[in-house]
């Protein structure tokens, strides 16, 4: 499932089968190509350093007015052939607002995904939590390859992709599984028609990041990746350790090669079940406000009642079980959604469907549909290209059926999102073995919430073990996805000290109490 940071919104035991074993697609040896691509990055970066970035008014399609400025950076489609086809990555900037002596260069941000568009990021500088960083740094956002206007990728007609209402059975029938397998095959075939599909990978994203660094005129990179953006950063640190100045990993993907990506997605589904219960526990505590039940189980029964009614008669003709699921999945990412989602569910059961329709109806119109499918296409291409996946649906069926018995909320929806990877025709890569030796990098900072569902906390600990000199700051008993520059003053203190001064907590890390839970709507 796509995992994207909180800034995008604002501005167990598993039955596992090792994907590289039986039933998985073969992977080629990477060594000869890797050498050519390393040389290609050097060529592209040198070219970008000379060309720089010409900043100007942002195109209307970006919806970014002054003081945001936009430009482009040229990168090779294939780093093994840097003299061949090139693509343009779109970049955005707000220049540092501080005095000349306070400025520290460029601060580059990636929001995650895969498929997330970071062009909006410079606007974060107007938020109170970001003002000190915005004074010291040029805030740089960008759209990674395939995203937005950066050589956009599409695998299906956007109108067909955005079809609503849809079903979302927690325990699907054999006929429903057969239908979803057919859809996954079709989507994978659509992606395969793109002539450059093999070059949408995390490795290529990391290489693009180094070219962007050069184009910005930076000898070393100051970077923050959130969610999937942490994996780009981790791979970058492995490939270009001497080019790292400061690096923040916010809500970290587990970078262990054997977990990219099949096992990580199973772990994610299990973690969403925990966070789904957190939401229902909060709603139950506020039963006097919402009247959805005084226990998590009673709240679940209210939700299932709405789900059943929407299966019979979609609200507003567009909100079925699939759209309900997507709307309430957001409660697993951000507790900011808890009051409004609970209120919408309560209103629906009292006979007023309008709040639920307003919150769960998918965005409509040509642009919204195109952006939604584009994000899904990039997500699919990157995850399917990055690593081997099981190619026999019986493996998926076994693992997800077993997991759904104890984690029904998101398991099968997550499986359907990733199932095109079972039918991917492009050769898969071997995931990078992310690790650095002591002294190879300057200190780096990892931020993580203990109950994060999209990137479970175990991933942050694994990254901490693999990146020598990294320090982990934990928000205890909290589950927001993307916590740097957010609601926790303690986390922000560590974040600011690192970004502005390069200082990290002593030892292997520090912890902060959870930010305050949301207040129910009255």
N, C-alpha and C positions, 0 to 999 in steps of 0.2 A: 504494500500500500504506500501511496505517496506520503512522505513525511516532511512537512514544511514548518518553518519556525513561526513563533508568535508574531514576529514583526510583519509577516505577510498578512495576517489577519488584521493587525492594527493599521498601518499606513497604507515451578511446576514440572512434571515429567511430560515429555512429548514423545509421540511415536514418530521417530525420525528415520529417514533413509538418506544416507550420504549421497548428495546429488552426483558426485563424481564416480559412483560405483555403477552397479548394473542398472541398466535402464537410463543412463545419462549419455548425452552427446559427447563425442570425443573432443579434446582440446588440442590445438597445435602447439608445438614447441615455440616459445616466444623469443628465444635468444637472438636469432639472426635479425628479426624484424626490430627488436628493441634497440639494437645498436644503430640501425639506420634511423630510427625515430629519434634517438637521442641527438644524433647529428642534425636531424631536421628541426628539432626544437631550437638548437643553437643558431641555425640559419634564420629561422623565423623570428627569434628574439632579437638578433642583430638588426634585421630588417625593420622590426617594429621600433627599436630604439632610435633609429634614424628618422623614421616617418613620424613618430609621436602620435598624438591624437589632436585633431582639429575640433575644438569645441564650438558649438553653436546652439541656436534655439532647437529645442526638441521637436520632432515631427508631431503633428496634431494627434496621431494615433497613440502616442505614448501618454497623453493627458498629463504632461509634466510641464508646468510653466516656470518662468524665472522665479527664483535664481537657479533652478536646475538647468544644466547644460548637457547636451548629448553629443556623442561622436561615435566613431567606429574604429575597430581594430581588425586588421586582416590577418587571418591564420590559415595554414594549409588544411585542406580537408583531410589529407593523409600525410602525417608527419614523416613517413618513409619517402615521400616525394614532395619536398618543400617547394620545388619549382613548378609543381603541377597546379591543379585547381585550388583556388583559394575561396574562403567564405569570409563574410564580414560579421563580426560580433558587435552588437550595439552596447554602448557604455553610457552611463550617466554620472554627473558629478555636481556637488555643491562645494565650492572652494572653502577652505578653512576660514572661519570667521575671526580667529584670534589675531593678535599682533604678529608681526613677522617673526620675532624671536621665539614665539610660542609654537610655531607650526612645525609639525613632524613629518609631513609628507602625505602619502595616500593611504587610506584605510579601505580595503576592499572587502565587500560582504557578499556571501552567497547564501540564499535563504533555504536551500534544500530541494527536495523533490524525490528523485530526479524530475525535472520539468518545471521547477519553480523559476519565476522571473524576478530578478532583483533590481530591475530598473527603478523602482519606486524608492529604493533604500535611502538615497540622500535626504529625503524628506524626514527621516528619523531625527535629523539634527535639530529639528524644531521642538522635539519632545523634551521635557525637563530632564529626563534621565540621560539624555544623549548630548546635552548642550556643551559640556566640558570637552567631550570627544570631538564634537562638531567644530569647536573653536580651535582645536589642535590639529585636526586632520582634514584633508579633502575627503569627503565621504563619496565613495565610488560604488555604484551599483552596475550590474551588467546582466544581460540575458545570455546564458550559456548556449553553446551550439545547439541548434534545433529549436530553441525557444523563442517565441515572439517573432521579431524580425531578424533574428540571427540564423539565417539559412533555415527557415521554419520547416519542421517535419510534420507530416500527416500520414496516417495509415488508413483512414476511413472517411467517408463523407461525414462532415460534422453534424449535419441534421440527423443522420441515421444514428450516430453515436449518442446524441443528446435525447433520444427518444424517452418519453415519459408519459404515463406512469409505468413503473416496473415492479416486479415481485422481488423478494429477497428472502427466500426460505432459509431458516436456520438449520434445518435438517432436510436437504433437498431430495426429491424423488429421483429414481433412475431416469425417468424421462426428462426431468429438468436438467440433470447432469449431462445427458446426451445433447440437449439443446445448447448448453454452455460450452461444451467441448467444440461443437460446430462453430460457435461464435468465436472462440479462441483461435481455432484454425484459420478462420476467415481473416481475423485481425492480423495474425502473424503473416499471412500471405499478403495482405495489404502493405504491411511494413516492408516486406521483402522486395516490393516493386521499386522502392527508393534506391537509386543507384549508389548512394553513399552510406547506406544503412550501417555498414560494418564500422564506421568511424564515429558512431555516437556511443562513447564509452567513458567510464570514469578516468581511465588513463589519458584519453584525449582532452577531457575537461581539465585535468591537472596540467597538461602541457599548454593548453590555452591560457591557463592562469599565469604561467611563466611568461608567455608572450605579452599578456596584458601588463604584467609587472614591468617589462622592458619598455613597452609603449608609454607607460606612465612616467618613465624616467627614474624608476626606483632601482637602486642597486640590490636592495633586499626587500622582501614583501612583508607588509603588515596586513594580516588577513583574519577575518572572522567567518567561520562556516557554521551554520546552524543545521541540525538534522542531517540530511544527506550531504550538506555542505561540509560537515566534519570529515566525511570519508574522502571527499575531494582534497581537503586540507591534509589528511593523513597520508594519502598517496603522494601529494606534492612534497611533503616533508621527507618521504622516502626517496623520491626521485631527485629533489633539489635541496638538500639540507643546507647547503651553504647560502642559499638564496632566502632563507627565512630570517626575518627580523623579530616579529612577534606574531603569535598565532593563537587564536581563541577557538576552541572546539565546544560549541554550545549544543548540548543534547546529542550525545555522540552515538553514531552507528557502531556496532560491534565490528571491528575490522578483521577479526580472525578469518583467514581465507576459507576455511571449511564452513563458515556461516554466511558467506556472500553467495547468493541472496536467499536461497530457499529456506535455510534454517532460521535466518533472521526474521523472515516473514511469519513463520510459525510461532516464534517467540513473541513477536509483536501481537499476534492474535490472542495469545494467552494473556499478555499484559493488558490488553484492552478490556478483557473480562473483569480484571481487578479494578480498573479505573471506572468501568461501567457501574460496578457495585458501589464505588466511592460516591458517584453522583446520586445513585438511588438512596444511599444512606443519608446524604445531605437533604434530599427531598423529604425523606421520612421524618427527619428532625424538624422540618418546617411544615408538617401536615396541617397545622392550623391555617397556613397561608394557601397551600396548594390542594389539599384534600385528595391526594393521590394515594394515601396509605401511610400508616404509622410505622411500617417496617420496610426494609428493602424488598422483601418478597411481595408485599402488597403493592408497592410502587411498580414492580415488574408486571404484576397482573394488570394494573391500569394501562401500562404501555402495550402489553400484548392485546388488550381489548381494543385499543385504538388501531393497532396493527391489523387485527382481524377485520375491523370495520373498513379500513382503507383498502384491504384486499377485495372486499365486496364492492365498495363504491369509493373510488379515489376522490379526495377532497379537491375541489376546484378543477376536477378533470385531469390534474397533473400530479397530485401527491398520492402515491401508492406506498406500499411497504418499502420499496427501494429508496424512495425519496425520504421517508420517515427515518430509515436507517442512516442515510447519509447525514441528515440534519442532526440526529442524536449522537452520531459518531464524533461530532465536534466537541461534545461534552467530555470525551476522553482526551482531547488535546488541551483544551483550555477551560478552566472552571469559570471564566467570565461568561460562558454560555449557560451555566446552570440555571440562573434565575429566569431567563427568557424562555428556555426550552421547557422548563417545568410549568411556567405560566401558560404556554401554548398548549401543552398536553391537558392541563386542567381546564382551559377554556373549551377545548374540543369536546371533552366529556360532559361539559355543561351545555353543549349545543351550539357553541360558537367556533366554527372552523377557521375563521379569518386569520388569527395569529399563526396557526400552524401552516396555513397556505402561504402566508407571507414569509415564514422562515424556511420552509422546506421546498417550495417550488423552485426548480432549477432556473438559473438565469436564462433568458430567452433572447432571441435575436441573433443575427448572423455573426456578429463579433464575439459574443459570449460563447456561442456554440463552437466557433473556430478555436478560441482560446482553450476551451475545455478539452477538445479533442487533441489539440497540439500538445498540451501538457501531458495527456495520457500517452501520446505517441512517443514523446521523448522519454518518459518514465519507462515504457515498455522496452524501447530500443536499448537504453543504457543497462537496465537490469538483465535483460536477456543476453546482451553481448558480453557482459562483465564476467560471467561465470557459467559453469555447467549447471544444468537443471535436469531433474527427472524427465524423461521423454515418454514414459509409460503412465497413462492416466491412472492406472491401478495403484501406483505409488501415491499420487496425490489423493486419491479417494481414500485409501487406507489411513494416511496420516491425518487428513482433515476430518474424516468421520470420527476417528478416535479423539482428536482434540475438541471437536464440537460437542462432545458429550459433557465436557466440563467447562468449555468456553464457547458457548453458542453465539454470543452477540456478534462477533465480527469474523469468525473463522472462515466461513464459506465465501463471504463477500471478498475477503482478502485473497482467497485462493483464486476466485474468478478473475480478479484484477491481474494476477500474475500468470494465469494459465497459458496465455500465448507463448510464454517461454518454453513450454513443452513441445511446441511445434515450430520452433525457430530454425530457419534454414541457414543462417549465417554462422560460420565457425565461432565457437565460444572462446573466450580468453581464460587464462588462469588468473585468479585474483592475486593482486600484489600482496606479498608477505610484508605487511606494514610493521616496521620496527626500526628503531634508531639506536645507535650506541651512545654511551655516556660521552658528553662533550660534543656530539655531532650537531646538536641543535642548541640554540639559546633556550632558556626556560619557556615553556608553553603552558597555557591555562585551559583546563577542562571544566566546564560547568554542566551540572546535571541535577535533575530532580529525582528523588528516590522512587517515586511512583509514576514516572513518565511511561506512558504506554507506547507511543510511537517509536521511541528509541529506548528500550528498557535499560535500567540502570547498570545491569551487568556489562553492557557495551562500553559505558564510560570507564568502568574499572578495567576492562580488557585493554582499552586504548591507553589508559594510565600505565599499565604494565609494559606496553609495547613501545611507548615513546619515552625514552630516557630523559629525565629532567622535567617531565610534565608534572603538574600539580592539579589535583582534583578538588574542586569546591562543590559541595553537595548541599542542596536544599532538602532538608529532612521532611518526611511525611507530606510531601507535595508532589503534584503530578503535571504541572504545566510544561508544555513542550516548547522549549526556547525560553531561557530565563535571563539571559544577559540583557541589561537595559530594561528590565521589566519591573514587576511589582515588589521585589524584595530588596530592601535597602542594604542588607548585609551582603547579598550576592553582588549588588551593584558596586559596593565599596571595593570588593576584591577585583571586580571587572575593571573599574576605573583606574585603580592603582597599577594594575598590570598594563593596560593599554597606554596610559599616560606616562607612567614612570618605569615600566618594565619590572615591577616588584611583584613577587608571588608569595603566598603564605609559606611559612616554614614547614619542613618535613614534606610529607607526600600529599598534604592537602588541608582543608578546613571544612567546617560545616556551618550551616545557617539554619535557624528555625524557619518553619514554613511561613509564607506570606499569609495574610488573613484570608479566610474563606469568604466567598461573596455573600452579600446581604440579600435575602429574598425580596422579591418585588411585593410591595404592599398594594 
